[in-house]
Amino acid sequence: MKAETAKTKKTRKPLTFATTQKINGYVFLAPWIIGFLLFFMIPLVNTVIYSFNDVQVGETGGMEMEFVGTDNYFDLFNTEVSTKSQQFIRVFSDENSNVLVNTPLIVIFSLFCALLVNAKYKGRGVVRVIFFLPIILGLTIVTDMIAVSTGGDMTAVETTATEETGFLMSLFTTNSFLPANVISFIVGVISDIFTIVSKAGVQTLLYLAALQSINPSLYEVAKIEGCTTYETFWKITFPMVGNMTIFVFVYTLVDLFLASTISQEIYAFAFTKNKIGVGSALSVCFLINVLAALLIMIFILTKVVKLDYGKR
């Protein structure tokens, strides 16, 4: 009996390192998978079902549904149904334009801030504290502080911003030879700088972690070979944060879509106007739009960003 047990122990093969990594990965993913199935997949299926029905809250509780087919989707194109008499296609086109313009700006700005914070100079700790203070406090508190400093009147802030935008337009128009479309874009970016800064906090932290994970010996070799700072950035820094760049793009795009007016309209249809079916149809269209934008963006980024450098 002892001989058989010893023989069994000898013939049992230990797990390989790759298999152990896969098992550990599945163990760490298990809570997310369970949460995804319970808190996302089930509500998503219910939303799709509601979008094809006229849903009302019953007198005794629960949902009373009457199948209406694709009527809820067609109602979204009716200006009388849409909030503030805006057409469904126009709302989506405006939001897509804003998100696709602001996403690259936020990513570039966050990378620049991460490089600035990660640089070695005197007083770097103070600069980091000052830079991350709004992130720690939160955007709502910062906005409230601005409201208090203006006497609680945000209209004055908006009026001042409008006046500054007009001043910048006249300044660029009279002192540059750029086309009107380019000038309008530059002025729009400058006037929207508060939104860009407030949305770049988490992305800066992600980029800072990626920069600090780069092997310092790579920069030492580049310095010995006589590479300039410009060449070092494009040959070492940017390729090494390629994987993080794609993640930051995805995070930024989803974050901007979640804060868009479409999310507010979904809430208004479902809870304010008691049109759960129409709100569900808008949610389905919104989800498809976000997924399509993500797939297009990831496809473009994988062609531009060289991910081979990020594999270590």
Residue frames as qw, qx, qy, qz and C-alpha x, y, z in Angstrom:
[[0.000, 0.885, 0.465, 0.000, 0.00, 0.00, 0.00],
 [0.297, -0.813, 0.108, 0.489, 2.82, 2.37, 0.89],
 [0.445, -0.140, 0.598, 0.652, 4.62, 1.51, -2.32],
 [0.243, 0.622, 0.645, 0.372, 1.55, 2.39, -4.41],
 [0.128, -0.943, -0.246, 0.183, 1.14, 5.71, -2.59],
 [0.397, -0.613, 0.336, 0.594, 4.80, 6.57, -3.16],
 [0.410, 0.161, 0.682, 0.584, 4.47, 5.64, -6.82],
 [0.127, 0.819, 0.539, 0.149, 1.40, 7.87, -7.18],
 [0.233, -0.896, -0.013, 0.377, 3.25, 10.80, -5.66],
 [0.441, -0.355, 0.517, 0.642, 6.13, 10.29, -8.06],
 [0.318, 0.354, 0.711, 0.519, 3.94, 10.16, -11.17],
 [0.037, 0.885, 0.440, -0.146, 1.90, 13.26, -10.23],
 [0.490, 0.364, 0.134, 0.781, 3.15, 16.20, -12.31],
 [0.172, -0.540, -0.337, 0.751, 3.39, 19.63, -10.68],
 [0.338, 0.865, 0.366, -0.066, 1.53, 22.53, -12.20],
 [0.569, 0.296, 0.144, 0.753, 3.49, 24.63, -14.64],
 [0.169, -0.315, -0.202, 0.912, 4.06, 28.34, -14.08],
 [0.205, -0.090, -0.436, -0.872, 1.72, 29.26, -16.96],
 [0.451, -0.434, -0.746, -0.228, -1.08, 27.08, -15.55],
 [0.379, -0.458, -0.541, 0.595, -0.62, 28.58, -12.08],
 [0.031, -0.156, 0.054, 0.986, -0.87, 32.06, -13.56],
 [0.338, -0.255, -0.607, -0.673, -4.11, 31.15, -15.36],
 [0.473, -0.488, -0.726, 0.108, -5.63, 29.75, -12.17],
 [0.279, -0.398, -0.342, 0.804, -4.66, 32.83, -10.19],
 [0.087, -0.011, -0.302, -0.949, -6.12, 35.02, -12.93],
 [0.423, -0.392, -0.688, -0.439, -9.46, 33.19, -12.84],
 [0.440, -0.482, -0.630, 0.420, -9.54, 33.43, -9.03],
 [0.145, -0.308, -0.130, 0.931, -9.01, 37.21, -9.16],
 [0.222, -0.069, -0.465, -0.854, -11.60, 37.55, -11.96],
 [0.226, -0.373, -0.900, -0.007, -14.23, 35.48, -10.17],
 [0.031, -0.558, -0.510, 0.654, -15.67, 38.36, -8.05],
 [0.161, 0.373, -0.245, -0.880, -15.87, 40.60, -11.15],
 [0.232, -0.072, -0.838, -0.489, -17.56, 37.87, -13.20],
 [0.153, -0.480, -0.831, 0.236, -20.12, 37.24, -10.45],
 [0.022, 0.568, 0.265, -0.779, -20.78, 40.97, -10.10],
 [0.145, 0.226, -0.521, -0.810, -21.05, 41.36, -13.89],
 [0.218, -0.248, -0.894, -0.304, -23.65, 38.60, -14.17],
 [0.182, -0.567, -0.728, 0.341, -25.72, 39.77, -11.20],
 [0.073, -0.718, -0.248, 0.647, -25.53, 43.56, -11.46],
 [0.104, 0.489, -0.392, -0.772, -25.01, 44.16, -15.19],
 [0.074, 0.004, -0.884, -0.461, -26.11, 41.23, -17.34],
 [0.007, 0.512, 0.845, -0.154, -29.49, 40.73, -15.67],
 [0.117, 0.709, 0.247, -0.650, -30.41, 44.47, -15.75],
 [0.062, 0.383, -0.554, -0.736, -29.20, 44.63, -19.37],
 [0.028, -0.216, -0.931, -0.293, -31.48, 41.77, -20.41],
 [0.028, 0.654, 0.665, -0.360, -34.40, 43.40, -18.56],
 [0.052, 0.608, -0.080, -0.789, -33.67, 46.72, -20.29],
 [0.074, 0.130, -0.755, -0.638, -33.79, 45.07, -23.72],
 [0.041, -0.438, -0.897, -0.036, -37.11, 43.43, -22.81],
 [0.011, 0.687, 0.430, -0.586, -38.55, 46.71, -21.51],
 [0.012, -0.406, 0.341, 0.848, -37.54, 48.51, -24.72],
 [0.179, -0.104, -0.793, -0.573, -40.04, 46.43, -26.71],
 [0.260, -0.560, -0.785, 0.052, -42.89, 46.95, -24.24],
 [0.205, -0.660, -0.034, -0.722, -45.04, 49.68, -22.80],
 [0.520, -0.143, -0.709, 0.455, -44.03, 49.41, -19.15],
 [0.345, -0.650, -0.013, -0.677, -46.11, 50.79, -16.30],
 [0.046, 0.188, -0.809, 0.555, -45.85, 50.38, -12.57],
 [0.423, -0.406, -0.766, -0.265, -48.75, 48.26, -11.33],
 [0.445, -0.673, -0.011, -0.591, -51.12, 49.36, -8.58],
 [0.881, -0.467, 0.037, -0.065, -50.03, 46.46, -6.39],
 [0.384, -0.688, 0.555, 0.266, -46.36, 46.79, -7.29],
 [0.658, 0.050, 0.671, 0.339, -44.29, 45.18, -10.01],
 [0.058, 0.367, -0.437, -0.819, -44.18, 45.95, -13.71],
 [0.640, 0.494, 0.541, -0.232, -47.10, 45.70, -16.13],
 [0.154, -0.384, 0.593, 0.691, -45.88, 45.27, -19.71],
 [0.684, 0.577, 0.363, -0.261, -47.70, 45.48, -23.02],
 [0.602, -0.060, 0.527, 0.596, -45.77, 44.46, -26.13],
 [0.318, 0.853, 0.111, -0.399, -45.47, 47.35, -28.61],
 [0.823, 0.417, 0.168, 0.348, -42.65, 46.09, -30.83],
 [0.562, 0.067, 0.033, 0.824, -40.30, 48.80, -32.09],
 [0.040, -0.879, -0.356, -0.315, -42.64, 51.71, -31.32],
 [0.517, -0.796, -0.030, 0.315, -40.43, 52.93, -28.47],
 [0.585, -0.174, 0.348, 0.712, -37.47, 53.20, -30.84],
 [0.242, 0.557, 0.480, 0.633, -39.47, 55.15, -33.41],
 [0.266, -0.907, -0.325, -0.016, -40.72, 57.52, -30.70],
 [0.581, -0.514, 0.067, 0.628, -37.16, 58.63, -30.09],
 [0.362, 0.167, 0.422, 0.814, -37.13, 60.32, -33.51],
 [0.084, -0.796, -0.512, -0.311, -40.22, 62.38, -32.66],
 [0.230, 0.376, -0.245, 0.864, -39.32, 65.91, -31.54],
 [0.527, -0.561, -0.077, -0.633, -42.42, 66.08, -29.35],
 [0.905, -0.349, -0.240, 0.031, -41.23, 63.13, -27.28],
 [0.698, 0.162, -0.279, 0.639, -37.56, 64.10, -26.98],
 [0.405, -0.708, -0.300, 0.495, -36.55, 66.36, -24.11],
 [0.109, -0.672, 0.099, 0.725, -36.30, 70.06, -25.03],
 [0.667, 0.680, 0.146, -0.268, -37.62, 69.32, -28.53],
 [0.005, -0.661, 0.685, 0.307, -34.26, 67.91, -29.68],
 [0.877, 0.267, -0.281, -0.283, -34.16, 65.14, -32.21],
 [0.916, -0.322, 0.230, 0.069, -32.65, 61.82, -31.27],
 [0.816, 0.352, 0.066, 0.454, -30.05, 61.82, -34.05],
 [0.168, 0.828, -0.145, 0.514, -28.96, 65.38, -33.27],
 [0.614, -0.721, 0.254, -0.199, -28.46, 64.62, -29.57],
 [0.930, -0.148, 0.242, 0.234, -26.29, 61.62, -30.36],
 [0.654, 0.568, 0.037, 0.498, -24.27, 63.43, -33.05],
 [0.080, -0.880, 0.196, -0.424, -23.56, 66.34, -30.72],
 [0.736, -0.595, 0.311, -0.085, -22.49, 64.06, -27.86],
 [0.921, 0.115, 0.187, 0.322, -20.32, 61.93, -30.13],
 [0.443, 0.746, -0.067, 0.493, -18.61, 65.03, -31.49],
 [0.317, -0.840, 0.275, -0.344, -17.91, 66.37, -28.01],
 [0.868, -0.390, 0.306, 0.025, -16.63, 63.03, -26.71],
 [0.868, 0.290, 0.153, 0.373, -14.44, 62.30, -29.73],
 [0.289, 0.802, -0.144, 0.503, -12.88, 65.78, -29.53],
 [0.416, -0.778, 0.309, -0.356, -12.39, 65.90, -25.74],
 [0.969, -0.220, 0.093, 0.059, -11.07, 62.34, -25.34],
 [0.771, 0.331, -0.101, 0.535, -7.73, 62.89, -27.16],
 [0.037, 0.765, -0.186, 0.615, -7.32, 66.29, -25.46],
 [0.699, -0.627, 0.191, -0.287, -7.80, 64.80, -21.99],
 [0.969, -0.056, 0.043, 0.236, -5.43, 61.91, -22.73],
 [0.574, 0.530, -0.126, 0.611, -2.71, 64.21, -24.08],
 [0.208, -0.770, 0.198, -0.570, -3.13, 66.63, -21.17],
 [0.848, -0.492, 0.136, -0.139, -2.99, 63.80, -18.60],
 [0.900, 0.144, -0.034, 0.410, 0.19, 62.40, -20.20],
 [0.298, 0.672, -0.163, 0.657, 1.76, 65.86, -20.11],
 [0.494, -0.717, 0.190, -0.453, 0.80, 66.29, -16.44],
 [0.961, -0.263, 0.053, 0.071, 2.17, 62.83, -15.57],
 [0.735, 0.364, -0.109, 0.561, 5.48, 63.67, -17.25],
 [0.004, 0.740, -0.178, 0.648, 5.60, 66.97, -15.38],
 [0.703, -0.609, 0.167, -0.327, 4.84, 65.39, -12.01],
 [0.980, -0.092, 0.039, 0.174, 7.25, 62.49, -12.61],
 [0.530, 0.668, -0.237, 0.465, 10.18, 64.74, -13.51],
 [0.705, -0.383, -0.314, 0.508, 13.00, 65.22, -11.00],
 [0.179, 0.603, -0.052, 0.776, 13.33, 68.76, -9.67],
 [0.147, -0.039, -0.617, 0.772, 13.28, 70.60, -6.37],
 [0.387, 0.137, 0.313, -0.857, 9.87, 70.93, -4.78],
 [0.356, -0.022, -0.795, -0.491, 8.38, 68.00, -6.70],
 [0.175, -0.331, -0.881, 0.291, 6.47, 66.82, -3.60],
 [0.136, 0.449, 0.326, -0.821, 4.78, 70.20, -3.18],
 [0.332, 0.241, -0.473, -0.780, 3.84, 70.27, -6.86],
 [0.293, -0.141, -0.926, -0.189, 2.29, 66.79, -6.58],
 [0.053, -0.426, -0.730, 0.532, 0.23, 67.79, -3.56],
 [0.220, 0.438, 0.042, -0.871, -1.02, 70.96, -5.27],
 [0.325, 0.168, -0.668, -0.648, -1.82, 69.11, -8.48],
 [0.355, -0.202, -0.906, -0.114, -3.69, 66.22, -6.86],
 [0.089, 0.153, 0.568, -0.804, -5.55, 68.34, -4.31],
 [0.553, 0.149, -0.103, -0.814, -8.60, 68.90, -6.57],
 [0.591, 0.056, -0.763, -0.255, -8.68, 65.14, -7.26],
 [0.250, -0.102, -0.838, 0.474, -8.72, 64.37, -3.53],
 [0.236, 0.201, 0.377, -0.873, -11.37, 66.96, -2.74],
 [0.343, 0.462, 0.815, 0.065, -13.55, 66.00, -5.67],
 [0.140, 0.297, 0.421, 0.845, -15.03, 68.06, -8.49],
 [0.283, -0.741, -0.561, -0.238, -18.30, 68.74, -6.65],
 [0.493, -0.688, -0.229, 0.481, -16.50, 70.45, -3.77],
 [0.377, -0.126, 0.261, 0.880, -14.40, 72.49, -6.18],
 [0.024, -0.505, -0.559, -0.657, -17.54, 73.59, -8.03],
 [0.402, -0.784, -0.472, 0.036, -19.21, 74.53, -4.74],
 [0.495, -0.493, -0.053, 0.713, -16.16, 76.58, -3.77],
 [0.210, 0.157, 0.407, 0.875, -16.39, 78.45, -7.07],
 [0.219, -0.676, -0.578, -0.402, -20.08, 79.09, -6.45],
 [0.489, -0.729, -0.336, 0.342, -19.35, 80.41, -2.94],
 [0.441, -0.280, 0.128, 0.843, -16.57, 82.66, -4.22],
 [0.012, 0.242, 0.456, 0.856, -19.03, 84.18, -6.72],
 [0.356, -0.013, 0.330, -0.874, -21.78, 84.63, -4.16],
 [0.483, 0.213, 0.819, -0.223, -23.56, 81.46, -5.24],
 [0.566, 0.690, 0.100, -0.439, -24.35, 82.92, -8.66],
 [0.643, -0.079, 0.629, 0.430, -22.96, 80.60, -11.36],
 [0.482, 0.795, 0.355, 0.096, -24.54, 82.80, -14.03],
 [0.057, -0.949, 0.247, 0.186, -21.80, 85.36, -13.42],
 [0.523, -0.396, 0.679, 0.329, -19.18, 82.69, -14.09],
 [0.600, 0.415, 0.639, 0.244, -20.90, 81.67, -17.32],
 [0.266, 0.951, 0.151, -0.038, -21.19, 85.31, -18.42],
 [0.251, -0.813, 0.449, 0.274, -17.49, 85.89, -17.73],
 [0.599, -0.100, 0.728, 0.319, -16.56, 82.76, -19.69],
 [0.524, 0.685, 0.487, 0.137, -18.69, 83.94, -22.64],
 [0.082, 0.983, -0.098, -0.128, -17.02, 87.34, -22.62],
 [0.405, -0.607, 0.612, 0.305, -13.55, 85.76, -22.50],
 [0.646, 0.223, 0.683, 0.258, -14.44, 83.45, -25.40],
 [0.402, 0.873, 0.271, 0.059, -15.53, 86.43, -27.48],
 [0.142, -0.909, 0.334, 0.203, -12.31, 88.25, -26.62],
 [0.553, -0.316, 0.703, 0.316, -10.21, 85.24, -27.67],
 [0.614, 0.527, 0.561, 0.175, -12.13, 84.90, -30.94],
 [0.251, 0.967, 0.039, -0.002, -11.50, 88.53, -31.83],
 [0.344, -0.767, 0.489, 0.231, -7.85, 88.24, -30.76],
 [0.617, -0.070, 0.716, 0.318, -7.15, 85.18, -32.91],
 [0.539, 0.694, 0.466, 0.103, -9.12, 86.56, -35.85],
 [0.166, 0.984, -0.060, -0.024, -7.25, 89.88, -35.99],
 [0.204, -0.793, 0.568, 0.082, -3.75, 88.54, -35.22],
 [0.505, -0.185, 0.823, 0.182, -3.56, 85.25, -37.09],
 [0.419, 0.349, -0.504, -0.669, -4.07, 83.90, -40.58],
 [0.172, 0.028, 0.981, -0.087, -5.67, 80.62, -39.46],
 [0.282, -0.325, -0.678, -0.596, -8.98, 79.50, -40.98],
 [0.478, -0.406, 0.116, -0.771, -12.15, 80.30, -39.07],
 [0.902, -0.210, -0.319, -0.204, -12.82, 76.63, -38.26],
 [0.692, 0.102, -0.493, 0.517, -9.36, 76.19, -36.73],
 [0.005, -0.359, 0.319, -0.877, -9.73, 79.38, -34.67],
 [0.690, -0.362, -0.079, -0.621, -13.14, 78.26, -33.43],
 [0.895, -0.114, -0.425, 0.075, -11.71, 74.88, -32.39],
 [0.487, 0.204, -0.470, 0.707, -8.77, 76.44, -30.51],
 [0.250, -0.369, 0.209, -0.871, -11.00, 78.91, -28.69],
 [0.817, -0.296, -0.245, -0.430, -13.43, 76.12, -27.79],
 [0.803, -0.027, -0.496, 0.330, -10.62, 74.05, -26.29],
 [0.241, 0.261, -0.400, 0.845, -9.32, 77.02, -24.28],
 [0.463, -0.356, 0.063, -0.809, -12.77, 77.91, -22.96],
 [0.903, -0.229, -0.226, -0.284, -13.36, 74.26, -21.97],
 [0.397, 0.475, -0.685, 0.385, -10.06, 73.92, -20.11],
 [0.449, -0.366, 0.541, -0.609, -11.80, 73.50, -16.72],
 [0.934, 0.050, 0.083, -0.345, -13.57, 70.37, -17.94],
 [0.760, 0.449, -0.449, 0.138, -10.37, 68.96, -19.42],
 [0.093, 0.506, -0.672, 0.533, -8.43, 69.52, -16.20],
 [0.613, -0.255, 0.450, -0.597, -11.18, 68.12, -13.97],
 [0.953, 0.156, 0.013, -0.261, -11.52, 64.95, -16.09],
 [0.641, 0.560, -0.498, 0.168, -7.77, 64.24, -16.30],
 [0.425, -0.664, 0.504, -0.351, -7.11, 63.32, -12.66],
 [0.895, -0.134, 0.416, -0.092, -7.46, 59.53, -12.76],
 [0.820, 0.548, -0.019, 0.162, -5.75, 59.34, -16.15],
 [0.149, 0.824, -0.453, 0.306, -2.76, 61.23, -14.77],
 [0.625, -0.487, 0.563, -0.235, -2.45, 58.74, -11.92],
 [0.942, 0.190, 0.275, 0.002, -2.56, 55.84, -14.38],
 [0.621, 0.714, -0.186, 0.265, 0.10, 57.40, -16.57],
 [0.177, -0.789, 0.507, -0.300, 2.24, 58.19, -13.53],
 [0.817, -0.271, 0.496, -0.112, 2.14, 54.53, -12.49],
 [0.881, 0.431, 0.138, 0.140, 3.10, 53.47, -16.01],
 [0.334, 0.842, -0.313, 0.285, 6.00, 55.94, -16.15],
 [0.389, -0.680, 0.563, -0.263, 7.38, 54.78, -12.82],
 [0.911, -0.060, 0.404, -0.059, 7.30, 51.15, -13.97],
 [0.701, 0.679, -0.196, 0.096, 9.72, 51.82, -16.87],
 [0.866, -0.225, -0.034, 0.444, 13.18, 50.40, -16.27],
 [0.105, -0.944, 0.126, 0.285, 15.58, 53.33, -15.59],
 [0.581, -0.308, 0.567, 0.496, 18.39, 51.48, -17.37],
 [0.520, 0.594, 0.526, 0.318, 16.65, 52.19, -20.69],
 [0.067, 0.995, 0.064, 0.042, 17.06, 55.93, -20.14],
 [0.493, -0.695, 0.409, 0.325, 20.67, 55.44, -19.07],
 [0.644, 0.089, 0.607, 0.457, 21.46, 53.57, -22.28],
 [0.357, 0.813, 0.385, 0.251, 19.71, 56.24, -24.36],
 [0.180, -0.968, 0.116, 0.128, 21.71, 58.95, -22.62],
 [0.593, -0.435, 0.533, 0.419, 24.96, 57.10, -23.27],
 [0.566, 0.349, 0.610, 0.431, 24.05, 56.72, -26.94],
 [0.151, -0.149, 0.133, 0.968, 23.49, 60.48, -27.18],
 [0.021, -0.589, -0.734, -0.338, 19.71, 60.49, -27.65],
 [0.090, -0.284, 0.085, -0.951, 17.95, 63.80, -27.18],
 [0.305, 0.142, 0.664, -0.668, 14.96, 64.25, -24.88],
 [0.637, 0.339, -0.112, -0.683, 12.67, 64.30, -27.88],
 [0.570, 0.289, -0.740, -0.209, 14.09, 61.02, -29.24],
 [0.052, 0.089, -0.899, 0.426, 13.98, 59.41, -25.78],
 [0.498, 0.178, 0.417, -0.739, 10.30, 60.22, -25.42],
 [0.737, 0.363, -0.191, -0.536, 9.25, 58.79, -28.80],
 [0.572, 0.358, -0.737, -0.042, 11.61, 55.78, -28.72],
 [0.269, 0.035, -0.864, 0.423, 11.26, 54.74, -25.06],
 [0.213, 0.116, 0.549, -0.800, 8.61, 56.56, -23.02],
 [0.602, 0.207, -0.078, -0.767, 5.71, 56.60, -25.45],
 [0.641, 0.136, -0.706, -0.270, 6.07, 52.97, -26.65],
 [0.254, 0.039, -0.871, 0.420, 6.47, 51.69, -23.08],
 [0.281, 0.241, 0.548, -0.751, 3.18, 53.29, -22.00],
 [0.306, 0.030, -0.631, -0.712, 1.37, 52.02, -25.11],
 [0.323, -0.346, -0.880, -0.024, -0.82, 49.53, -23.25],
 [0.133, -0.493, -0.533, 0.674, -1.72, 52.15, -20.65],
 [0.125, 0.201, -0.231, -0.944, -2.55, 54.64, -23.42],
 [0.360, -0.214, -0.753, -0.507, -5.23, 52.33, -24.81],
 [0.337, -0.465, -0.766, 0.288, -6.64, 51.77, -21.32],
 [0.085, -0.401, -0.246, 0.879, -6.69, 55.53, -20.63],
 [0.229, 0.019, -0.470, -0.852, -8.48, 56.17, -23.94],
 [0.396, -0.351, -0.817, -0.232, -11.13, 53.56, -23.08],
 [0.296, -0.476, -0.620, 0.550, -11.60, 54.91, -19.55],
 [0.009, -0.290, -0.020, 0.957, -11.86, 58.52, -20.74],
 [0.281, -0.104, -0.604, -0.739, -14.33, 57.77, -23.51],
 [0.411, -0.442, -0.796, -0.045, -16.64, 55.77, -21.22],
 [0.263, -0.438, -0.473, 0.718, -16.38, 58.38, -18.47],
 [0.095, 0.170, -0.163, -0.967, -17.36, 61.19, -20.85],
 [0.367, -0.236, -0.710, -0.553, -20.28, 59.22, -22.24],
 [0.380, -0.458, -0.765, 0.247, -21.58, 58.47, -18.74],
 [0.155, -0.489, -0.306, 0.802, -21.53, 62.19, -17.92],
 [0.019, 0.129, 0.509, 0.851, -23.27, 63.17, -21.18],
 [0.447, 0.054, 0.152, -0.880, -26.77, 64.59, -21.53],
 [0.617, 0.002, -0.672, -0.409, -27.96, 61.26, -22.95],
 [0.356, -0.125, -0.843, 0.383, -27.66, 59.70, -19.50],
 [0.150, 0.174, 0.407, -0.884, -29.75, 62.53, -18.09],
 [0.554, 0.099, -0.306, -0.768, -32.41, 62.00, -20.76],
 [0.520, -0.055, -0.849, -0.071, -32.55, 58.28, -19.98],
 [0.151, -0.206, -0.722, 0.643, -33.22, 59.13, -16.34],
 [0.311, 0.174, 0.094, -0.930, -35.84, 61.72, -17.34],
 [0.580, 0.021, -0.580, -0.572, -37.75, 59.27, -19.55],
 [0.521, -0.111, -0.842, 0.086, -37.71, 56.44, -17.02],
 [0.336, -0.353, -0.673, 0.557, -38.33, 58.25, -13.73],
 [0.067, 0.277, 0.155, -0.946, -39.63, 61.76, -14.47],
 [0.484, 0.169, -0.325, -0.794, -41.95, 61.13, -17.42],
 [0.667, -0.024, 0.669, -0.327, -42.74, 57.53, -16.41],
 [0.788, 0.520, -0.185, -0.274, -41.91, 56.26, -19.90],
 [0.628, -0.481, 0.603, 0.102, -39.79, 53.30, -18.92],
 [0.818, 0.337, 0.435, 0.166, -40.10, 51.66, -22.34],
 [0.439, 0.874, -0.027, 0.208, -38.81, 54.72, -24.21],
 [0.273, -0.844, 0.455, -0.071, -36.04, 55.20, -21.65],
 [0.787, -0.208, 0.568, 0.121, -35.03, 51.55, -22.05],
 [0.738, 0.581, 0.263, 0.220, -34.94, 51.91, -25.84],
 [0.162, 0.942, -0.233, 0.180, -32.73, 54.97, -25.45],
 [0.567, -0.629, 0.532, 0.006, -30.48, 53.00, -23.09],
 [0.855, 0.129, 0.462, 0.195, -30.07, 50.21, -25.67],
 [0.550, 0.786, 0.079, 0.270, -29.23, 52.70, -28.43],
 [0.162, -0.916, 0.341, -0.134, -26.83, 54.48, -26.10],
 [0.742, -0.397, 0.531, 0.096, -25.07, 51.21, -25.22],
 [0.805, 0.398, 0.347, 0.271, -24.72, 50.25, -28.89],
 [0.294, 0.925, -0.075, 0.229, -23.32, 53.71, -29.66],
 [0.391, -0.797, 0.457, -0.046, -20.73, 53.46, -26.87],
 [0.825, -0.131, 0.523, 0.167, -19.67, 49.95, -27.91],
 [0.689, 0.637, 0.218, 0.267, -19.31, 51.04, -31.54],
 [0.076, 0.949, -0.239, 0.189, -17.21, 54.06, -30.53],
 [0.615, -0.599, 0.512, 0.025, -15.02, 51.82, -28.33],
 [0.859, 0.145, 0.440, 0.220, -14.45, 49.26, -31.09],
 [0.525, 0.801, 0.061, 0.282, -13.53, 51.94, -33.64],
 [0.159, -0.914, 0.340, -0.155, -11.21, 53.68, -31.18],
 [0.736, -0.415, 0.528, 0.087, -9.47, 50.44, -30.13],
 [0.823, 0.400, 0.319, 0.246, -9.04, 49.42, -33.78],
 [0.341, 0.891, -0.098, 0.284, -7.40, 52.76, -34.61],
 [0.376, -0.819, 0.415, -0.125, -5.20, 52.76, -31.52],
 [0.858, -0.192, 0.454, 0.143, -3.92, 49.23, -32.09],
 [0.726, 0.564, 0.182, 0.348, -2.76, 50.37, -35.53],
 [0.143, 0.901, -0.166, 0.374, -1.07, 53.50, -34.19],
 [0.451, -0.717, 0.478, -0.233, 0.32, 52.44, -30.80],
 [0.615, 0.349, -0.706, 0.037, 3.03, 49.79, -30.85],
 [0.782, -0.517, 0.098, -0.335, 2.08, 47.38, -28.11],
 [0.899, 0.142, -0.328, 0.252, 5.13, 45.15, -28.57],
 [0.266, 0.522, -0.442, 0.679, 7.20, 47.62, -26.57],
 [0.513, -0.503, 0.249, -0.650, 4.86, 47.29, -23.61],
 [0.961, -0.141, -0.214, -0.108, 5.34, 43.54, -23.27],
 [0.021, 0.691, -0.646, 0.322, 7.87, 42.84, -20.55]]
